[in-house]
Amino acid sequence: MISIKYEDFASNSELFAKLCEMTSEPLKLTKEGCPDLIVMEADSFSKRMKALELREKLLDSSGDLRLSPEKLAGFISGSTKKRSKS
């Protein structure tokens, strides 16, 4: 993750927004040398959240697989259908 001074981000926000878009990675904004804020492109954030949600559904607290392969296939195909409509 790239760290950027808050002041630099404020004066070049369009440039850093483009960087977020191109890399799909978050930026860590620092204030007085300490981490203060994380900035990320909305679409990249949404994709990461969906991946985390899927991971939570697949793993229980002990790390064992909770979904059968059939249920997983249904979940994935359902997600694909929803995305193709929008």
N, C-alpha and C positions, 0 to 999 in steps of 0.2 A: 504494500500500500504506500502510495506516495504521500509524504508530509509536506504541507505548504503553509506558510505563514498566512494568518487570516488577512492581514493587510494586503499581501500579494494577491490573494484570491479576490478580495473586494475590488482591486483596481484592474483585474484581468478576468473577471468572472466568465465572460463569453469564451475565452480561450480554454479555461479549465473545464467548462461545461462540455466543450467539444472533445477535450481529452477524456473525460468520463464516458462520453458517447463512443469514442473510438476504441477504448480499452475495455469497456464494461467493468471497470474496477473503481472502487471508491477512493476518494481523496480524504486524507486526514488533515483537517485544519488545526493549526496550533495558535495559541495565544500566549504570549510571554514564554514561549518554549515548551508549553504543556499542551497535550492533546485537548481539544475543546469541542470539535464538531466533526462528524463524518458526512461527506457529501457524495451522493451517488445518483446516477441517472435512473429515473423512475422505472423504465422498462427492465433494466438490469436488476434493480431491487426486486421487482415483481417476480422475475425468473428465479432469483435466489430464494425468495420466500416460498415459491411453489416447490422447489427442490427440497427445502427444509421440511415443508409439510408432508411431502411424500416420504422423506426419510423417517419422520415421526410415525407415520402410518406403518411403515415397514418394520420398525424396531420397537420393541417394548423396553422396559427399564433394564432388563438383563441382556439386551442385545440380540435376542432371538427373533427370527422372522415370524411375524404375526399373520401376514397375508399369504394365502396360497398362491402358487403361480397363476392359477386361473383368475383369481380375484385381481391380482396385479395386472394381468393382461386386460381385464375389463376396465380397470382404473385408467390404464394408459390409453386404451382406445377411446374411452369416454372423454379424456382430456384432449385428445387429438381432434375429435369431432367438434368439441366446443370451440377450439381455436380456429378451425377452418371456417366456421360460420361467421366469425367476427371479422 
